[in-house]
């Protein structure tokens, strides 16, 4: 008998809901600006996001995937948010916010150094706690 695999982190795709959940749980928001056709995004999801240490850290965040290359109005809104607020259209691109929409930290996206990403998450949690 094999136990079922542990579920990966839980993601939502609604930024407004993320702010509500963040206020309810007192957690920071992890934004993943991503794309349906983004090869580097998939690489990060498979090779970094599934690392046990990263999954444990992700539990301390409200996790949000914001697709910027879809056809719906929300995709255009998320693309405009990334470009206008964070001055980039890079995919993937990661941002941590608090529930008051204040930026805690950013990570420039695709990076094969898992340790660097883990440190970004830890530093973001510490900054959030010290606000």
HELIX and SHEET records of a PDB file:
HELIX    1   1 UNK A   15  UNK A   25  1                                  11    
HELIX    2   2 UNK A   39  UNK A   47  1                                   9    
HELIX    3   3 UNK A   52  UNK A   58  1                                   7    
HELIX    4   4 UNK A   73  UNK A   86  1                                  14    
HELIX    5   5 UNK A  114  UNK A  129  1                                  16    
SHEET    1   A 5 UNK A  11  UNK A  12  0                                        
SHEET    2   A 5 UNK A  61  UNK A  67  1                                        
SHEET    3   A 5 UNK A  28  UNK A  34  1                                        
SHEET    4   A 5 UNK A  93  UNK A  97 -1                                        
SHEET    5   A 5 UNK A 103  UNK A 107 -1                                        
END                                                                             
